[in-house]
Amino acid sequence: MSADIDPVLFRETLGNYPTGVAVVTATLEDGRPAGMVVGTFSSVSLDPPLIAFFPMRSSKSFARLRTAGAFCVNVLASDQEPLCRTLATGGEDKFDDVDWHPGPWGSPVLADAVSWIECTFDDIREAGDHFIVLGRVQEFSVQRATLPLLFFQGGYGRFSLGSFVAAPSPDLIQAAQLAEVIRSEVEQLSAEFEVNCSVVARIGCDSVQVLAANDGDLAEPAPLGHRQPLIPPFGAIFMAGAPQQEIDEWLGRAPDRSPERRELNVTLLGRVRELGYSLLAAEPEALSRHEAVLHEFELSGGLPRQDRLVRQATSDLAELFTPDIVPGDNYDLASIVVLIPTRSTQPPMALRMTGLPESMPAERVQALIAGMKNVALAAASMTGARP
């Protein structure tokens, strides 16, 4: 690269152009599947029908692919990020647990991909540290009418309107309806303790506020429908009774995936499971930083760069999460969250209390938790769930 070009700035600049994500696959002479993830797939010509992708000249995966007589470009769907990460790894066994079938020319067609285009090699040319690979289209098909997976600023995502207020969905509508059943109990709790009380529901990977009663002295900044990404330690209350697969996915959203950090998050989850509630201590600087990056995330429409900042700022709150409540001590808390028992057919829900007074005696904290648990049990009774 030219000495006048900063490679980091060059990548960051080009990273502002979003690309689709595809997997180029082929069947080798010994019958084994091979493949590589590319973000450089492009249509080239209609007559003759040509496409192109641009692998690095040093790519070992492409060195294997080019020995095949044909290849297939699989356009990944927005829900296939895990598959993308699997196939982006090295090794000849990465297809072991991948669902695929041979295309007309024998190339692997990935199950549930948006579309596939099977080609023969038309030309391969050197272009700097990459190849330009031209493929002559032989067969193609659309498998799923769904959104594709996108790569932008170093992260994966999908096309959306980018609103930070959750769009209506069956789970969200059901959660709002369930919350309405206990509206009077939530409002009474808010008025009795002069705090803000809300009902939040786990919708996908987010916590969404579906009901609010604000009788506290501090304003509740989050509007109805506002979503908070569930990144450890946030969301532990929803994970307390979740299947291990969902717990692993939640743990995997932490920016630091070291064994030490995973052990800390597992310990915090176990503590929430034992207590039946979670607490967040009020540390103004850390909370302000978290609120600021969450606000920037909202304004950006959820850009990957801002998402990484939110993940880190959320993870940094782990030291403030669920402190011991010792009789005789006083506490400054930002929030208390208690799980609302729901049936398996209902979205997971919780009662959240914010706008809490400063320097609360331990006895006062326990009284708040007891009041919240009573409302949660009432909700379970009204909705037919088992505590």
C-alpha positions as CSV (number, residue, x, y, z in Angstrom):
1,M,0.0,0.0,0.0
2,S,1.2,3.5,-0.7
3,A,3.1,5.2,2.1
4,D,0.6,8.1,1.8
5,I,-2.4,5.9,2.6
6,D,-3.2,5.1,6.2
7,P,-4.5,1.5,6.0
8,V,-6.7,1.8,9.2
9,L,-8.4,5.0,7.9
10,F,-8.7,3.4,4.4
11,R,-10.6,0.4,5.9
12,E,-12.7,2.6,8.1
13,T,-13.6,4.9,5.2
14,L,-14.6,2.0,2.9
15,G,-16.4,0.4,5.9
16,N,-19.1,3.1,5.5
17,Y,-20.3,1.3,2.4
18,P,-22.6,-1.6,3.4
19,T,-22.3,-4.9,1.6
20,G,-24.2,-8.1,1.5
21,V,-22.8,-11.3,2.9
22,A,-22.5,-14.4,0.8
23,V,-20.8,-17.8,1.1
24,V,-19.1,-19.2,-2.0
25,T,-19.2,-23.0,-2.0
26,A,-17.9,-25.8,-4.2
27,T,-17.5,-29.5,-4.1
28,L,-13.9,-30.7,-4.4
29,E,-12.7,-33.7,-6.5
30,D,-12.8,-35.9,-3.4
31,G,-16.5,-35.0,-2.8
32,R,-15.9,-32.8,0.2
33,P,-17.6,-29.4,0.4
34,A,-15.5,-26.3,0.7
35,G,-16.5,-22.7,1.1
36,M,-15.6,-19.1,2.1
37,V,-17.5,-16.1,3.3
38,V,-17.3,-13.0,1.0
39,G,-18.6,-9.5,1.3
40,T,-17.5,-8.6,-2.2
41,F,-20.0,-10.3,-4.4
42,S,-21.4,-8.3,-7.3
43,S,-23.4,-8.7,-10.5
44,V,-21.3,-7.9,-13.6
45,S,-23.2,-8.6,-16.8
46,L,-26.6,-9.7,-18.1
47,D,-25.5,-10.8,-21.5
48,P,-23.6,-13.0,-21.0
49,P,-24.7,-13.6,-17.4
50,L,-21.7,-12.9,-15.3
51,I,-21.1,-12.3,-11.6
52,A,-17.9,-11.6,-9.6
53,F,-16.3,-11.9,-6.2
54,F,-12.9,-10.8,-5.0
55,P,-11.0,-13.1,-2.7
56,M,-7.6,-12.3,-1.3
57,R,-4.7,-13.9,-3.2
58,S,-3.4,-15.4,0.1
59,S,-6.8,-17.1,0.8
60,K,-6.3,-20.8,1.4
61,S,-10.0,-21.4,1.1
62,F,-10.1,-19.9,-2.4
63,A,-7.0,-21.9,-3.3
64,R,-9.1,-25.0,-2.7
65,L,-12.3,-23.6,-4.3
66,R,-10.6,-22.8,-7.6
67,T,-9.8,-26.5,-8.2
68,A,-13.5,-27.3,-8.5
69,G,-15.3,-27.2,-11.8
70,A,-18.1,-25.0,-10.5
71,F,-19.1,-22.9,-7.5
72,C,-22.2,-21.5,-5.9
73,V,-22.8,-18.1,-4.4
74,N,-25.2,-18.4,-1.5
75,V,-26.7,-15.1,-0.3
76,L,-27.2,-15.3,3.4
77,A,-30.4,-14.3,5.3
78,S,-30.4,-11.8,8.2
79,D,-30.9,-14.7,10.7
80,Q,-27.9,-16.6,9.4
81,E,-25.1,-14.7,11.2
82,P,-24.2,-17.8,13.3
83,L,-23.8,-19.8,10.0
84,C,-21.7,-17.0,8.6
85,R,-19.4,-17.1,11.6
86,T,-19.1,-20.9,11.4
87,L,-18.2,-20.9,7.7
88,A,-15.8,-17.9,8.2
89,T,-13.5,-20.1,10.3
90,G,-10.7,-22.2,8.9
91,G,-10.5,-26.0,8.8
92,E,-11.8,-28.7,6.5
93,D,-14.5,-29.8,8.9
94,K,-16.5,-26.6,9.2
95,F,-19.3,-28.1,7.0
96,D,-19.9,-31.0,9.4
97,D,-23.0,-29.5,11.0
98,V,-24.1,-27.4,8.1
99,D,-27.3,-28.3,6.3
100,W,-26.9,-28.2,2.5
101,H,-27.8,-30.0,-0.7
102,P,-26.0,-30.2,-4.1
103,G,-27.0,-27.8,-6.8
104,P,-27.5,-28.8,-10.5
105,W,-23.7,-28.6,-11.0
106,G,-22.9,-30.3,-7.7
107,S,-22.0,-27.2,-5.6
108,P,-23.3,-27.0,-2.1
109,V,-26.6,-25.0,-1.8
110,L,-27.0,-23.8,1.8
111,A,-30.3,-24.4,3.4
112,D,-32.4,-21.3,4.1
113,A,-30.2,-19.0,2.2
114,V,-32.1,-16.1,0.5
115,S,-30.9,-17.1,-2.9
116,W,-28.1,-19.0,-4.8
117,I,-26.3,-18.6,-8.1
118,E,-24.3,-21.6,-9.4
119,C,-21.5,-20.7,-11.8
120,T,-18.6,-22.0,-13.7
121,F,-15.3,-20.2,-13.7
122,D,-15.1,-17.7,-16.5
123,D,-11.9,-15.8,-15.6
124,I,-9.6,-15.2,-12.7
125,R,-7.4,-12.1,-12.7
126,E,-4.9,-10.6,-10.3
127,A,-5.8,-7.2,-8.8
128,G,-3.3,-6.0,-6.2
129,D,-3.6,-8.3,-3.2
130,H,-6.9,-9.8,-4.4
131,F,-8.2,-11.8,-7.3
132,I,-11.1,-10.8,-9.5
133,V,-13.1,-14.0,-10.1
134,L,-15.6,-13.9,-12.9
135,G,-18.3,-16.6,-12.8
136,R,-20.6,-17.5,-15.7
137,V,-24.1,-18.1,-14.3
138,Q,-25.5,-21.6,-15.0
139,E,-28.3,-22.0,-12.5
140,F,-30.0,-19.8,-9.9
141,S,-33.0,-19.6,-7.6
142,V,-34.6,-17.7,-4.7
143,Q,-35.2,-19.9,-1.7
144,R,-36.6,-17.5,0.9
145,A,-38.4,-14.2,0.6
146,T,-36.6,-12.6,3.5
147,L,-34.1,-9.9,4.4
148,P,-30.4,-10.5,3.6
149,L,-27.5,-10.4,6.1
150,L,-25.5,-7.1,5.8
151,F,-22.0,-6.2,6.8
152,F,-21.3,-2.6,7.9
153,Q,-18.6,-0.9,9.9
154,G,-17.2,-4.2,11.1
155,G,-20.6,-5.6,12.3
156,Y,-23.5,-7.7,10.9
157,G,-27.0,-6.5,10.7
158,R,-30.1,-6.2,8.5
159,F,-32.0,-3.5,6.7
160,S,-34.6,-1.8,9.0
161,L,-36.2,1.5,9.6
162,G,-33.8,1.9,12.6
163,S,-36.3,3.1,15.2
164,F,-35.3,2.6,18.9
165,V,-38.9,2.2,19.7
166,A,-39.9,-1.4,19.2
167,A,-42.2,-2.1,16.2
168,P,-45.4,-4.0,16.9
169,S,-45.0,-7.8,16.9
170,P,-47.2,-10.6,18.2
171,D,-45.0,-11.0,21.3
172,L,-44.9,-7.3,22.0
173,I,-48.7,-6.9,21.6
174,Q,-49.2,-9.9,23.9
175,A,-46.8,-8.5,26.5
176,A,-48.6,-5.1,26.5
177,Q,-52.0,-6.9,26.9
178,L,-50.7,-8.9,29.9
179,A,-49.2,-5.7,31.5
180,E,-52.6,-4.0,31.2
181,V,-54.1,-6.8,33.4
182,I,-51.9,-5.5,36.4
183,R,-51.9,-1.8,35.6
184,S,-53.8,-0.9,38.8
185,E,-51.4,-2.9,40.9
186,V,-48.3,-1.3,39.3
187,E,-49.8,2.2,39.6
188,Q,-50.6,1.5,43.3
189,L,-47.1,0.3,43.9
190,S,-45.6,3.4,42.3
191,A,-47.8,5.7,44.3
192,E,-47.3,3.9,47.6
193,F,-43.5,4.0,47.5
194,E,-43.3,7.3,45.4
195,V,-41.1,5.7,42.8
196,N,-41.3,4.9,39.1
197,C,-42.6,1.4,38.2
198,S,-42.7,-0.2,34.8
199,V,-43.3,-3.5,33.2
200,V,-40.7,-4.7,30.7
201,A,-40.8,-7.7,28.4
202,R,-38.1,-9.7,26.7
203,I,-38.6,-9.4,23.0
204,G,-35.9,-11.1,21.1
205,C,-32.6,-9.8,22.3
206,D,-34.1,-6.6,23.8
207,S,-36.0,-5.6,27.0
208,V,-39.0,-3.5,25.9
209,Q,-41.0,-1.2,28.2
210,V,-44.7,-2.0,27.8
211,L,-46.2,-0.2,30.8
212,A,-45.2,2.7,33.1
213,A,-46.4,4.4,36.3
214,N,-44.2,7.4,37.2
215,D,-44.9,8.7,40.7
216,G,-41.3,9.1,41.6
217,D,-39.5,12.4,42.1
218,L,-37.1,11.6,39.2
219,A,-38.5,11.6,35.6
220,E,-38.5,8.3,33.7
221,P,-36.6,9.1,30.5
222,A,-37.6,6.0,28.6
223,P,-40.9,6.1,26.6
224,L,-43.3,3.2,26.2
225,G,-41.9,0.9,23.6
226,H,-38.3,1.8,24.4
227,R,-35.9,-1.1,24.0
228,Q,-32.7,-1.9,25.9
229,P,-30.3,-4.5,24.4
230,L,-29.9,-7.4,26.7
231,I,-26.1,-7.6,27.2
232,P,-24.7,-9.2,30.4
233,P,-25.2,-8.4,33.1
234,F,-28.4,-6.7,31.9
235,G,-31.2,-9.3,31.3
236,A,-30.1,-11.7,34.0
237,I,-33.6,-11.7,35.4
238,F,-34.9,-13.1,32.1
239,M,-32.2,-15.7,31.9
240,A,-32.8,-17.1,35.5
241,G,-35.1,-19.8,34.2
242,A,-34.1,-19.8,30.5
243,P,-32.8,-22.9,28.6
244,Q,-29.0,-23.3,28.5
245,Q,-28.9,-22.5,24.8
246,E,-30.5,-19.1,25.4
247,I,-28.2,-18.4,28.4
248,D,-25.2,-19.2,26.2
249,E,-26.4,-16.8,23.5
250,W,-26.9,-14.1,26.1
251,L,-23.4,-14.7,27.5
252,G,-22.1,-14.5,24.0
253,R,-23.4,-11.0,23.5
254,A,-20.8,-9.7,26.1
255,P,-18.0,-7.8,24.5
256,D,-15.4,-9.6,26.7
257,R,-15.8,-13.3,26.1
258,S,-12.8,-14.3,28.2
259,P,-13.2,-17.2,30.6
260,E,-12.9,-14.8,33.5
261,R,-15.7,-12.5,32.3
262,R,-17.9,-15.4,31.4
263,E,-17.4,-16.8,34.9
264,L,-18.3,-13.4,36.4
265,N,-21.5,-13.2,34.4
266,V,-22.5,-16.8,35.2
267,T,-21.9,-16.0,38.9
268,L,-24.1,-12.9,38.7
269,L,-26.8,-14.9,36.9
270,G,-26.7,-17.6,39.7
271,R,-27.1,-14.8,42.3
272,V,-30.1,-13.4,40.5
273,R,-31.6,-16.9,40.2
274,E,-31.1,-17.4,44.0
275,L,-32.5,-14.0,45.1
276,G,-35.3,-13.7,42.6
277,Y,-34.4,-10.1,41.8
278,S,-31.6,-8.0,40.4
279,L,-30.3,-4.6,41.6
280,L,-28.2,-2.0,40.0
281,A,-26.2,0.3,42.3
282,A,-26.2,4.0,41.4
283,E,-22.8,5.1,40.3
284,P,-23.4,8.4,38.5
285,E,-20.4,8.4,36.2
286,A,-20.9,4.9,34.9
287,L,-24.6,5.3,34.5
288,S,-24.2,8.6,32.7
289,R,-21.8,7.0,30.3
290,H,-24.1,4.1,29.7
291,E,-27.1,6.5,29.1
292,A,-25.0,8.6,26.7
293,V,-23.9,5.7,24.5
294,L,-27.4,4.3,24.5
295,H,-28.7,7.7,23.3
296,E,-26.1,7.8,20.5
297,F,-27.0,4.3,19.6
298,E,-30.6,5.4,19.2
299,L,-29.7,8.4,17.1
300,S,-27.5,6.4,14.9
301,G,-30.2,3.9,14.1
302,G,-28.2,1.1,15.8
303,L,-24.9,1.3,13.8
304,P,-22.5,-1.5,14.6
305,R,-19.9,0.9,15.9
306,Q,-22.4,2.3,18.4
307,D,-23.5,-1.2,19.2
308,R,-20.0,-2.1,20.3
309,L,-19.9,1.0,22.6
310,V,-23.2,0.0,24.2
311,R,-22.0,-3.5,24.8
312,Q,-18.9,-2.3,26.5
313,A,-20.7,0.4,28.6
314,T,-23.3,-2.2,29.7
315,S,-20.6,-4.8,30.5
316,D,-18.8,-2.1,32.6
317,L,-21.8,-2.0,34.9
318,A,-21.1,-5.6,36.2
319,E,-19.4,-4.3,39.3
320,L,-22.6,-2.4,40.2
321,F,-24.9,-5.3,39.6
322,T,-26.8,-6.9,42.5
323,P,-24.8,-5.8,45.6
324,D,-25.3,-7.5,48.9
325,I,-28.0,-5.9,51.1
326,V,-26.7,-5.8,54.6
327,P,-29.0,-4.8,57.5
328,G,-28.0,-1.4,58.9
329,D,-26.3,-0.2,55.7
330,N,-27.7,2.4,53.3
331,Y,-27.9,2.1,49.5
332,D,-28.1,4.2,46.4
333,L,-29.8,2.1,43.7
334,A,-30.5,2.9,40.1
335,S,-33.0,0.1,39.6
336,I,-34.7,-3.0,41.1
337,V,-36.0,-5.7,38.8
338,V,-38.3,-8.7,39.7
339,L,-39.4,-11.4,37.4
340,I,-43.1,-11.8,36.6
341,P,-43.9,-15.5,36.2
342,T,-45.5,-16.2,32.8
343,R,-46.5,-19.3,30.9
344,S,-44.3,-20.8,28.3
345,T,-46.5,-19.4,25.6
346,Q,-46.1,-15.9,26.9
347,P,-43.1,-13.6,26.5
348,P,-40.9,-13.3,29.6
349,M,-41.7,-10.2,31.6
350,A,-40.4,-8.3,34.7
351,L,-41.4,-5.5,37.0
352,R,-38.8,-2.7,37.1
353,M,-38.5,0.1,39.7
354,T,-36.5,3.3,39.1
355,G,-36.4,6.8,40.4
356,L,-35.4,5.5,43.8
357,P,-34.4,7.9,46.7
358,E,-30.9,8.3,47.8
359,S,-29.3,6.5,50.8
360,M,-32.1,4.0,51.4
361,P,-31.8,1.8,54.5
362,A,-31.5,-1.9,53.8
363,E,-34.9,-2.4,55.4
364,R,-36.5,0.0,52.9
365,V,-34.8,-1.8,50.0
366,Q,-36.2,-5.1,51.3
367,A,-39.7,-3.6,51.6
368,L,-39.5,-2.4,48.0
369,I,-38.5,-5.9,46.8
370,A,-41.3,-7.5,48.8
371,G,-43.8,-5.1,47.4
372,M,-42.6,-5.9,43.8
373,K,-42.7,-9.6,44.4
374,N,-46.3,-9.3,45.7
375,V,-47.3,-7.6,42.5
376,A,-45.4,-10.2,40.4
377,L,-47.3,-13.0,42.2
378,A,-50.6,-11.2,41.6
379,A,-49.7,-10.9,37.9
380,A,-49.0,-14.6,37.8
381,S,-52.4,-15.4,39.3
382,M,-54.2,-13.1,36.9
383,T,-52.5,-14.4,33.8
384,G,-52.7,-18.1,34.8
385,A,-48.9,-18.6,35.2
386,R,-47.4,-20.7,37.9
387,P,-45.0,-18.8,40.3
